[in-house]
Amino acid sequence: MKARLALFLLLPCFPLVAGQIVTHQAADIVLGQADFVSSTVPGTPTAASMSGPTSVAVDPTTGKVFVSDSGNNRVLRFSSANAMLSGSDAEAFFGQVSSSSNGHATTQKELYGPVGIAVDKNGTLWVADSTNNRVLRFDNASAKPAVAINADGVLGQPNFSTNNAATPTQATMNSPRSVAVDANGTLWVADTDNNRVLRFDDAANAINGANADGVLGQPGFTINFGNGLTTQYTMYSPYGVAADAAGHLWVADSFNVRVLRFDHAASLSNGALASGVLGQANFVTATPSSPPTAASLAPIGLAVDAAGGLWVGDFGNRRALYFNQAAAKANGAAADIVIGQTNFTSKVIATTATGLAAPFGLVVDPTTGALWIADASNVRALHYTPQTITPPAAAGITLAVSGKKKITTTAAKIVIKGGAACADGVARVEYRIGKKGGYKVAAGTTAWRFKAGLKPGKNTITIRAIGAAGQTSSPVVLRVTLQ
């Protein structure tokens, strides 16, 4: 193809979001404590106290906030109003018969060491009842009574009265630590001590003790390769799971000190390879970093937002990290924002509005975009309101694509290249082949290129530039036909 046409498009830079959490931001609400400098655990639980909180969830149908109060063997529910007032009382106590009890048992209404929780789009609460080796389902959780609340379903056990940690099968669990539900009702469970993540399709309608529909981290349902195996498909004590709107599954592969990304996760076969990794430069290393860096992790909890960002509860480094447009990041990429620390290399334990001690589970409120963190050792749940960001000055960005916008070729792969410029600087140029899935990063910035693999027939390639100040350009679309 000798003919060359350079397309120069003057495109405005747009801010990605109207508001965001910023580095070293202070929390503005605390639950579980009366103020930001206390970390007390009373001898007898109260409606306002906590002991080892490990996860937070927000009901998108009501705005009510749920906190997994693991040390008290209960899940707390706060009204939407009380959740916005520091030190408030909870209104309901899943797993207990009163606000002051904290016993444990294996029944339909009791919990034993609940860790991860999630509330799906229908208001169903899912609880990883870890020491009972099961996941419980509570339908219409915001309307349940205050105490002695019966679960509506159980997975991992055949009934509500057993808690066997059997050898792995398609229906068993061993110390599940986290749950996530995607927009299609698919439930993901971090089956931690079996070193795997289980998938349950249409989970809300599954019978008690139902078989899982898929497994990641192991090649089959009856296999547990054990601890310490670091490859592109294995896991070592996975704790956190999160599923975003684009079909990516994120897994905090905790003892491998990394986060794995699985694209099109719900359609993957058992034991599928991960698509990307954060916290490590590749899939075969599991090296911790001391002191920490912007690219290192010791992860536990995960949360995603509507913009494709990923929050990581970096438990071992006493901080939470944010990866903007996480699915487009290269393996081992650096985080964009840190909270709980003043910078990416500090590791200070603090009981303040800006500090963290043991960030565990996180959630992004789907309505407000606010971030909640369960700060376990500080015995509290913290709320962070997105800050209003003044958009940068309207800097122009030029994207030059060499060649035609409509191309016909007989080659299965084609090289696309060009240039880009923005007054604020160019962070990266991204491309996507087709209309679904995440963007990949082209090589280079002001001068960039990438090789696109084509399928027979018509192919759509979308290209965009990202400014150094966080802006994104309007896309350029190429249409390539492989004959």
C-alpha positions as CSV (number, residue, x, y, z in Angstrom):
1,M,0.0,0.0,0.0
2,K,2.1,2.9,-1.3
3,A,-0.5,5.7,-1.2
4,R,-0.2,7.5,2.1
5,L,-2.7,10.1,3.6
6,A,-2.0,11.8,6.9
7,L,-5.2,12.8,8.7
8,F,-4.7,15.8,11.0
9,L,-7.7,16.2,13.3
10,L,-7.8,19.1,15.8
11,L,-9.7,17.6,18.7
12,P,-10.5,19.2,22.1
13,C,-9.2,17.6,25.3
14,F,-12.0,16.6,27.7
15,P,-11.7,15.7,31.4
16,L,-12.5,12.1,32.1
17,V,-14.6,12.8,35.1
18,A,-16.3,15.8,36.8
19,G,-15.0,14.7,40.2
20,Q,-12.6,12.2,41.6
21,I,-10.7,11.1,44.7
22,V,-7.3,12.8,44.9
23,T,-4.0,11.7,46.3
24,H,-3.8,11.8,50.1
25,Q,-7.5,12.9,50.4
26,A,-9.0,13.0,53.8
27,A,-12.1,10.8,54.6
28,D,-15.2,12.9,55.5
29,I,-17.3,10.2,57.3
30,V,-16.3,7.5,59.7
31,L,-18.5,4.6,60.9
32,G,-17.6,2.3,63.7
33,Q,-15.9,5.1,65.7
34,A,-17.0,8.5,67.1
35,D,-14.1,10.3,65.3
36,F,-11.1,9.8,63.0
37,V,-8.5,9.4,65.7
38,S,-10.2,6.6,67.7
39,S,-9.8,2.8,67.1
40,T,-11.6,1.2,70.1
41,V,-13.4,-2.1,70.3
42,P,-15.8,-2.3,73.2
43,G,-16.0,-5.5,75.3
44,T,-19.7,-5.8,74.3
45,P,-20.8,-4.9,70.8
46,T,-23.1,-1.9,70.3
47,A,-25.2,-0.7,67.4
48,A,-22.4,1.8,66.5
49,S,-19.2,-0.3,67.2
50,M,-17.2,-2.7,65.0
51,S,-14.5,-5.4,65.4
52,G,-12.4,-6.1,62.4
53,P,-14.5,-4.7,59.6
54,T,-13.5,-6.3,56.3
55,S,-15.9,-5.1,53.5
56,V,-18.4,-2.5,52.6
57,A,-21.3,-2.6,50.1
58,V,-24.0,-0.1,48.9
59,D,-27.5,-1.1,47.9
60,P,-28.1,0.7,44.6
61,T,-31.8,0.5,45.0
62,T,-32.0,2.3,48.4
63,G,-28.6,3.8,49.1
64,K,-28.3,1.9,52.4
65,V,-24.7,0.9,53.4
66,F,-23.7,-2.6,54.6
67,V,-20.4,-3.3,56.5
68,S,-19.1,-6.8,57.2
69,D,-18.2,-6.7,60.9
70,S,-16.2,-9.8,60.8
71,G,-14.9,-9.9,64.4
72,N,-18.5,-9.7,65.7
73,N,-19.8,-12.3,63.3
74,R,-22.3,-10.0,61.7
75,V,-23.1,-7.7,58.8
76,L,-24.3,-4.2,59.8
77,R,-26.9,-2.3,57.8
78,F,-27.0,1.5,58.0
79,S,-29.8,3.6,56.7
80,S,-28.9,6.0,53.9
81,A,-29.2,8.9,56.3
82,N,-27.2,7.3,59.1
83,A,-24.5,6.3,56.7
84,M,-23.8,10.0,56.1
85,L,-23.3,10.7,59.8
86,S,-20.0,9.8,61.6
87,G,-20.4,7.4,64.5
88,S,-24.0,6.5,63.7
89,D,-25.9,3.4,64.9
90,A,-26.6,0.6,62.5
91,E,-30.3,-0.3,61.9
92,A,-29.9,-4.0,61.3
93,F,-27.6,-6.9,62.4
94,F,-27.4,-9.8,60.0
95,G,-26.0,-12.9,61.7
96,Q,-27.0,-11.9,65.3
97,V,-30.1,-11.9,67.5
98,S,-29.4,-8.5,69.0
99,S,-27.2,-5.4,68.5
100,S,-25.1,-6.6,71.5
101,S,-24.5,-10.2,70.6
102,N,-21.6,-11.6,68.6
103,G,-21.8,-15.4,68.8
104,H,-21.2,-17.7,65.9
105,A,-22.9,-20.8,64.6
106,T,-23.9,-22.6,61.3
107,T,-27.6,-21.9,60.8
108,Q,-29.9,-20.0,58.4
109,K,-29.6,-16.8,60.5
110,E,-26.1,-16.9,62.0
111,L,-22.7,-16.1,60.6
112,Y,-19.1,-17.1,61.5
113,G,-16.4,-14.8,60.3
114,P,-18.1,-13.1,57.4
115,V,-15.6,-11.3,55.2
116,G,-16.6,-10.1,51.7
117,I,-20.0,-8.7,50.9
118,A,-21.8,-7.4,47.8
119,V,-25.2,-6.0,47.0
120,D,-26.4,-6.6,43.4
121,K,-28.5,-4.3,41.2
122,N,-31.7,-5.9,42.5
123,G,-30.8,-5.2,46.2
124,T,-29.7,-8.8,47.0
125,L,-27.0,-9.1,49.6
126,W,-24.3,-11.7,49.1
127,V,-22.1,-12.7,52.1
128,A,-18.9,-14.7,52.0
129,D,-19.5,-16.5,55.4
130,S,-15.9,-17.5,55.5
131,T,-15.4,-19.8,58.5
132,N,-18.7,-21.5,57.6
133,N,-17.3,-22.2,54.1
134,R,-20.3,-20.9,52.3
135,V,-21.9,-17.9,50.6
136,L,-25.3,-16.7,51.8
137,R,-27.9,-14.8,49.8
138,F,-30.4,-12.3,51.4
139,D,-33.1,-11.1,49.0
140,N,-34.3,-7.6,49.3
141,A,-31.7,-7.0,52.0
142,S,-32.6,-3.4,52.7
143,A,-36.1,-4.4,53.9
144,K,-35.1,-7.3,56.1
145,P,-35.9,-7.1,59.9
146,A,-33.3,-5.7,62.3
147,V,-32.2,-9.1,63.9
148,A,-32.5,-12.9,63.5
149,I,-32.6,-12.5,59.7
150,N,-32.9,-15.7,57.7
151,A,-30.8,-16.2,54.6
152,D,-32.8,-17.0,51.4
153,G,-30.1,-19.2,49.8
154,V,-26.7,-20.9,50.3
155,L,-23.9,-21.9,48.0
156,G,-20.8,-23.9,48.9
157,Q,-22.9,-26.2,51.2
158,P,-26.0,-28.4,50.5
159,N,-28.0,-26.8,53.3
160,F,-27.8,-24.1,56.1
161,S,-26.5,-26.5,58.9
162,T,-23.3,-27.8,57.4
163,N,-19.9,-26.1,57.0
164,N,-17.6,-28.8,55.6
165,A,-14.3,-27.6,54.1
166,A,-14.2,-30.7,51.8
167,T,-11.7,-31.3,49.1
168,P,-12.6,-29.2,46.1
169,T,-15.6,-30.1,44.0
170,Q,-17.9,-28.2,41.7
171,A,-20.2,-27.4,44.7
172,T,-17.8,-26.9,47.7
173,M,-15.9,-24.0,49.1
174,N,-13.0,-23.6,51.5
175,S,-12.9,-20.3,53.3
176,P,-14.4,-18.0,50.7
177,R,-13.2,-14.4,51.3
178,S,-14.9,-12.2,48.6
179,V,-17.9,-12.0,46.3
180,A,-18.8,-9.9,43.3
181,V,-21.9,-9.8,41.1
182,D,-21.9,-8.4,37.6
183,A,-24.7,-6.7,35.7
184,N,-25.9,-10.0,34.3
185,G,-26.4,-11.6,37.7
186,T,-23.2,-13.7,37.5
187,L,-21.7,-14.3,40.9
188,W,-17.9,-14.6,41.4
189,V,-16.5,-16.1,44.6
190,A,-12.9,-16.0,45.7
191,D,-12.6,-19.5,47.1
192,T,-9.4,-18.6,48.9
193,D,-8.1,-21.8,50.4
194,N,-8.9,-23.7,47.2
195,N,-6.8,-21.2,45.3
196,R,-9.5,-20.5,42.8
197,V,-12.4,-18.2,41.8
198,L,-15.8,-19.8,41.1
199,R,-18.4,-18.5,38.7
200,F,-22.2,-19.0,39.3
201,D,-24.4,-18.0,36.4
202,D,-27.8,-16.5,37.3
203,A,-26.8,-17.0,40.9
204,A,-30.0,-15.5,42.5
205,N,-32.0,-18.4,41.0
206,A,-29.6,-21.2,41.9
207,I,-30.8,-23.9,44.2
208,N,-29.0,-24.4,47.6
209,G,-25.7,-26.1,47.1
210,A,-25.7,-25.6,43.3
211,N,-22.7,-26.5,41.2
212,A,-20.5,-23.7,40.0
213,D,-20.6,-23.0,36.2
214,G,-16.9,-22.2,35.9
215,V,-13.6,-22.0,37.7
216,L,-10.5,-19.8,37.2
217,G,-7.1,-20.4,38.9
218,Q,-7.4,-24.2,38.5
219,P,-7.8,-26.3,35.4
220,G,-10.8,-28.1,36.8
221,F,-13.2,-28.2,39.8
222,T,-11.5,-31.1,41.6
223,I,-8.0,-29.7,41.4
224,N,-6.0,-27.6,43.9
225,F,-2.4,-27.3,42.8
226,G,-1.7,-25.9,46.3
227,N,0.2,-22.9,47.4
228,G,3.1,-21.0,45.8
229,L,2.4,-21.6,42.1
230,T,2.9,-18.4,40.0
231,T,1.8,-18.7,36.4
232,Q,-0.6,-17.0,34.0
233,Y,-3.6,-19.1,35.1
234,T,-2.9,-20.2,38.7
235,M,-3.7,-18.3,42.0
236,Y,-2.3,-18.4,45.5
237,S,-4.9,-17.4,48.1
238,P,-7.0,-15.1,46.1
239,Y,-8.9,-12.7,48.4
240,G,-10.7,-9.9,46.4
241,V,-12.8,-10.1,43.3
242,A,-14.5,-7.3,41.3
243,A,-16.4,-7.4,38.0
244,D,-16.7,-4.2,35.8
245,A,-19.4,-3.2,33.3
246,A,-17.1,-4.1,30.4
247,G,-16.9,-7.8,31.4
248,H,-13.5,-7.7,33.0
249,L,-13.0,-9.8,36.2
250,W,-10.3,-8.5,38.6
251,V,-8.8,-10.9,41.1
252,A,-6.5,-9.9,44.1
253,D,-4.1,-12.9,43.9
254,S,-2.9,-11.9,47.3
255,F,0.0,-14.2,48.2
256,N,1.3,-13.8,44.6
257,V,1.3,-10.0,45.4
258,R,-0.5,-9.1,42.2
259,V,-3.9,-8.4,40.7
260,L,-5.0,-10.4,37.7
261,R,-7.4,-9.3,34.9
262,F,-9.6,-11.7,32.9
263,D,-11.2,-10.2,29.8
264,H,-14.7,-11.5,28.8
265,A,-14.6,-13.4,32.0
266,A,-18.1,-14.9,32.0
267,S,-17.4,-16.7,28.7
268,L,-14.0,-18.2,29.6
269,S,-13.3,-21.9,29.9
270,N,-12.1,-23.4,33.1
271,G,-8.5,-22.6,34.0
272,A,-8.3,-19.8,31.3
273,L,-5.2,-17.6,31.1
274,A,-5.3,-14.1,32.6
275,S,-5.3,-11.2,30.2
276,G,-3.2,-8.8,32.3
277,V,-1.4,-8.3,35.6
278,L,-0.8,-5.4,37.9
279,G,1.7,-5.4,40.8
280,Q,4.2,-7.5,38.8
281,A,5.9,-7.0,35.5
282,N,4.9,-10.4,34.2
283,F,2.9,-13.5,35.1
284,V,5.8,-15.6,36.6
285,T,7.1,-13.3,39.3
286,A,5.7,-12.8,42.8
287,T,8.2,-10.3,44.2
288,P,7.1,-7.9,47.0
289,S,8.6,-4.4,47.0
290,S,10.1,-2.7,50.0
291,P,9.7,0.2,50.2
292,P,6.5,0.3,48.1
293,T,6.3,2.0,44.7
294,A,3.5,3.2,42.5
295,A,3.6,-0.1,40.7
296,S,3.9,-2.6,43.6
297,L,1.1,-4.2,45.5
298,A,0.2,-6.3,48.5
299,P,-3.5,-6.5,47.7
300,I,-6.6,-7.7,49.5
301,G,-9.8,-5.8,48.4
302,L,-10.9,-4.6,44.9
303,A,-13.5,-2.2,43.6
304,V,-14.4,-0.8,40.2
305,D,-16.1,2.4,39.1
306,A,-18.3,3.3,36.2
307,A,-15.4,4.9,34.3
308,G,-13.4,1.7,34.2
309,G,-11.1,2.6,37.1
310,L,-9.9,0.0,39.6
311,W,-9.4,0.6,43.3
312,V,-7.0,-1.8,45.2
313,G,-7.0,-2.2,48.9
314,D,-3.2,-2.5,49.2
315,F,-3.4,-4.0,52.7
316,G,0.3,-4.8,53.2
317,N,1.3,-1.2,52.2
318,R,-1.4,0.6,54.3
319,R,-2.9,2.3,51.4
320,A,-5.5,2.3,48.6
321,L,-4.4,2.7,45.0
322,Y,-6.4,3.8,42.0
323,F,-5.7,2.7,38.4
324,N,-7.4,4.9,35.9
325,Q,-8.8,3.0,32.8
326,A,-7.3,-0.1,34.4
327,A,-8.1,-2.5,31.6
328,A,-5.9,-0.5,29.2
329,K,-2.9,-0.5,31.5
330,A,0.2,-2.4,30.5
331,N,1.4,-5.3,32.7
332,G,3.0,-3.9,35.8
333,A,1.7,-0.4,35.2
334,A,1.9,2.3,37.9
335,A,-1.1,3.5,39.8
336,D,-2.5,7.0,39.3
337,I,-3.7,7.9,42.8
338,V,-2.9,6.9,46.4
339,I,-4.8,7.5,49.5
340,G,-3.8,6.6,53.1
341,Q,-0.3,7.8,52.4
342,T,1.3,11.1,51.3
343,N,3.0,9.5,48.4
344,F,3.7,6.2,46.6
345,T,6.7,5.2,48.7
346,S,5.6,5.8,52.2
347,K,4.1,3.1,54.4
348,V,2.9,4.8,57.6
349,I,0.2,3.4,59.9
350,A,-2.0,6.2,61.0
351,T,-5.4,6.6,62.7
352,T,-6.4,9.9,61.2
353,A,-8.8,11.2,58.5
354,T,-6.0,10.9,55.9
355,G,-4.3,7.7,57.2
356,L,-5.0,4.0,57.0
357,A,-3.8,0.9,59.0
358,A,-5.2,-2.1,57.2
359,P,-7.4,-1.3,54.2
360,F,-9.4,-4.4,53.4
361,G,-12.6,-4.3,51.3
362,L,-13.7,-1.3,49.2
363,V,-16.7,-0.2,47.2
364,V,-17.6,2.7,44.9
365,D,-21.1,4.0,45.5
366,P,-22.8,3.5,42.1
367,T,-24.9,6.6,42.5
368,T,-22.5,9.2,44.0
369,G,-19.1,7.8,43.0
370,A,-18.0,8.0,46.6
371,L,-15.4,5.5,47.9
372,W,-15.9,3.4,51.0
373,I,-13.0,1.6,52.7
374,A,-13.1,-1.0,55.5
375,D,-10.0,0.0,57.5
376,A,-9.9,-3.3,59.6
377,S,-7.1,-2.6,62.2
378,N,-8.4,0.9,62.8
379,V,-11.9,-0.7,63.4
380,R,-13.8,1.6,61.1
381,A,-15.3,2.2,57.7
382,L,-14.3,5.4,55.9
383,H,-16.1,7.5,53.3
384,Y,-14.5,9.7,50.7
385,T,-16.5,12.1,48.6
386,P,-15.2,12.8,45.0
387,Q,-13.6,16.2,44.7
388,T,-14.8,18.6,42.1
389,I,-12.0,19.0,39.6
390,T,-11.6,22.2,37.6
391,P,-11.1,21.1,34.0
392,P,-7.8,22.0,32.5
393,A,-7.7,24.8,30.0
394,A,-9.1,23.7,26.7
395,A,-5.8,22.5,25.1
396,G,-6.0,21.3,21.5
397,I,-4.8,17.8,20.7
398,T,-3.8,16.7,17.3
399,L,-3.9,13.1,16.2
400,A,-2.2,12.2,12.9
401,V,-2.9,8.8,11.3
402,S,-0.8,7.8,8.4
403,G,-2.7,6.2,5.6
404,K,-6.4,6.0,4.6
405,K,-9.4,5.8,6.9
406,K,-10.8,3.1,4.7
407,I,-8.4,0.3,3.8
408,T,-8.7,-2.9,1.9
409,T,-5.9,-5.5,2.3
410,T,-5.0,-9.2,2.0
411,A,-2.6,-9.1,4.9
412,A,-3.8,-10.7,8.2
413,K,-1.9,-8.0,10.1
414,I,-1.5,-4.3,9.4
415,V,0.7,-1.7,10.9
416,I,-1.0,1.6,11.9
417,K,1.1,4.6,12.8
418,G,0.9,8.3,13.2
419,G,1.6,11.2,15.6
420,A,-0.1,13.0,18.4
421,A,0.4,16.3,20.3
422,C,-1.3,18.1,23.1
423,A,-0.3,21.3,24.9
424,D,-0.5,19.4,28.2
425,G,1.6,16.5,26.9
426,V,0.5,13.1,25.5
427,A,0.3,10.3,28.1
428,R,-0.5,7.5,25.6
429,V,-2.3,6.6,22.4
430,E,-4.9,3.8,22.7
431,Y,-6.6,1.6,20.2
432,R,-9.4,-1.0,20.2
433,I,-10.2,-3.5,17.4
434,G,-13.9,-4.0,17.3
435,K,-16.6,-2.3,19.3
436,K,-16.2,-4.2,22.6
437,G,-13.4,-4.9,25.1
438,G,-10.8,-2.7,26.6
439,Y,-8.3,-0.4,24.8
440,K,-4.7,-1.5,24.2
441,V,-1.8,1.0,24.3
442,A,0.2,1.8,21.2
443,A,3.9,1.9,21.2
444,G,5.1,5.5,21.5
445,T,3.2,8.8,22.2
446,T,4.0,11.8,20.0
447,A,5.1,9.2,17.4
448,W,3.2,6.0,17.8
449,R,2.5,2.7,16.1
450,F,0.8,-0.6,16.6
451,K,0.2,-3.9,14.7
452,A,-3.5,-4.9,14.4
453,G,-4.5,-8.5,13.8
454,L,-7.5,-8.6,11.4
455,K,-10.4,-11.0,11.0
456,P,-11.8,-11.8,7.5
457,G,-14.2,-9.2,6.4
458,K,-14.8,-5.8,7.9
459,N,-12.8,-4.6,10.9
460,T,-13.2,-1.4,12.9
461,I,-10.2,0.1,14.6
462,T,-10.8,3.0,17.1
463,I,-7.9,5.2,18.1
464,R,-7.7,7.9,20.7
465,A,-5.1,10.0,22.5
466,I,-4.9,10.6,26.3
467,G,-3.4,13.8,27.6
468,A,-1.0,14.0,30.5
469,A,-3.5,15.9,32.5
470,G,-6.1,13.1,32.2
471,Q,-7.9,14.4,29.1
472,T,-9.1,12.2,26.3
473,S,-9.7,13.1,22.7
474,S,-12.6,12.3,20.4
475,P,-11.8,9.0,18.7
476,V,-10.6,8.4,15.1
477,V,-12.2,5.4,13.5
478,L,-10.5,3.3,10.7
479,R,-12.4,0.8,8.7
480,V,-10.2,-2.1,7.4
481,T,-11.5,-4.9,5.1
482,L,-9.5,-8.1,5.0
483,Q,-10.2,-9.9,1.7
